[in-house]
Amino acid sequence: MNQTEETAPPGDYRLLLPDGWFRILLEPEQRDRAIDALVERQFHGIDNAPHLKEELRRDMRRRTAKAHRSGGIELYLSLQEVGPITIPASLLVTLAPLRHPEPLPLEALAQRFADEGEGSVSIEELSSGPAVRVRRLTPQESDEEGTEPPHNSLLVEYHLPVPGTSAFLLLTFSTPLEAIADAMAGLFDAIADSFTWTD
């Protein structure tokens, strides 16, 4: 008997995030309201920047529409502050259906990532069960004005098998803070470990 016959798929999931993370549901009818709320929050008390507000709104709509087309369910953005500095980070939750009738073994998925040179690959035991973890640095080019030099962003992905299906739920964490990559990876790992399936 295979996994899909033994286990009913979960109805939902739950994640615990630190204070200061903002949630955007990526369904088209929900995301625009969330983006508007985010823009108003970020520009609260600033009335003389309508062009910047509209630029942020357009950029967020473009990014969230792209994420939704790729199977994205929700996006979390860190607005967490340490002193005067906002800690930039994001978490994209994506449903990744597979074209196989049988669930793909985690060992095979991990080996595929390792063969493709996808950084550091391991199988981790989370509170919700085993998952494939991939950690890598991705090069980021300098901005158009050339004010920021090229740097790497940290990506940490967790591939969680969805019980009772052959699909995976993908948690993609990202931050441009390469200098404190280990500390940020620790934070991402703690968030991933808080993940639970619900009915």
N, C-alpha and C positions, 0 to 999 in steps of 0.2 A: 504494500500500500504506500503511495507516495505522500509527500507532505501536504499537497492540496486536498487530499481526501481525509487526512487525519485532523486538520486544523481549520477552523473557520477564520477567514481574514478579519483582522481588527477593524473596528469602525472608525477609529481616530487615534491620535497620539497626543502626548503632552510633553512639553519641554520647560525647564526652569532656566530663566536667564537673569543675569544681574540687573539691578535697577539701572535705568538709563538706556535700555534697548527699546527701539521702536519697531512695532510689528506692522507690516504691510501685507494684507491678503492680496494675492495676485489675480484673482478672478476679475475680469474687466469691470463689472458693475461695482466692485468694492474698492479697487485699488486707487481710483481717482480721488475718492473721499479721503483715503488714508494719506495720499501724497499731499493733498491740500492742507490737511491737518499738520503734516510734518513741516511743510513750507512755512505755515503760519507760526508754528512753534519756533523754528529756527530764526525767523525774522521778527519775533515778538519785540515790540517796542522800537522797531526800526521802520520808519515810514518813508524814508527817502531812497529806497533801493528797489523800485518796482521792476527794473530790468533784471537785476540779480535774482529776484524772486521768480520771475517768469522763466529765466534761464534754468534755475534749479528745478522748477516744475516740469519743464520740457525734458530735461535730462533724465529725471526720475521716471517720467512716463515712458520714455524710450527704453530705458534699462529694464523696467518692470515688464513691459510688453514683450521684450525679447526673452526674459526669463520665463514668462508664462508660456510662450510658444515652445520652449524647450522642456516643458513639463513642470515648471516651477509652481509650487503651491503657495508658499509664503516667503517673505524676505524680512529679516531682522537687521536693523542698522544700529550700531552702537552710538549713542549720544552721551555715553558715560564720560564724566569729567573728572580729571585729577588736577586740582588747582585750576589754572586758567586754560588748561589743555583738554580738548576732547580726544578720547581714545578712538581712533578710526578702526572699525572692524565691521564685518557683515557675516550673516549666516543666511544662505539660500537653501530652502528645503525643496527637493525635487523628487517626483515619482518617476522612476526609471523602469518601465515595463521591459521585460525580456521577450525575445521571440521564440523562446524554448518552452515546451509544455512542462518540462521538469525544472525544478529550482536548480540554479547553478551552484555547485559546491563552493564554499568560501575559499577553500584552498586553490581551486582552479581560477577563481577571480583574482585572488592575490598574486598567483603566479603570472597571470596575464599582465597585471600592472607592473610586476617586477621585470618581466621580459621586455616590456615597452620602455623601461628605464624611467618609471614614474616617481622617482625619489625614494623615500623610505616607506616600505610597505610591510604591514604586519596584520595579524588577526588579533583583535582585542576582545576581551570579555567585558561587555557593558552590563549595566543593571538590566537592560532589556534583552540581553543575549549576545552572542558573538557577532562581530562586524569586522569588515575589512577597513583598515585605516591606512590612508596614504598621506604622507607629509612631503611637501616639496616647495622650493622657491621658484617663482616665475619672474622672469625679467620684465620690468616696466620701463618704457621709454620716458625720456624727459618730456615735460610739457611743451606746448607749442611756443611759449615765450622763452623757453630755455632757462627758466628761473630755478627749476629743480633738476638735479642731475639724474641720470639713469640709476635705478635701484631695483631691488627684488621685493616682491610681495610674498608673504607666507600664505600658502594654501594648505589646509588640513581637511581632508574628506573622510567621511565615514559612510560606508556602504552597508546599510542594514537590510537584511532579507525580511520581506514582509511575510509574516506567518500565513500559511494557507494559500500562497500564490508563488509565482515564479518571478515576481517583481522585486525591486530593491527601492528603498527610500534612501536618498542621498542627502547627507548634511554636508554642505560646502562652506567652510569657514575661510575668511580671508582678512588680511590686514597688511598695510604697507609698512608696518613697524618692524623692519628686519632686525634692527638693533636689539630688540627685546623679543625676538622670535620664540625663544624657549618659554618665556613667561606667558606670552600670548597663546602658544600651543597648549600650555598647561590649563589656561582658562577654557580654551575650546574643548579640551578633553573632559573637563569637569561638566561643561554644558552637555556634551554628548552622553556622558554617563548618567545625566538626569533624565534622559529620554525614556518614556514608558509608552507602551501600547495601551489603548483603552477600547472598551466596547462601543 
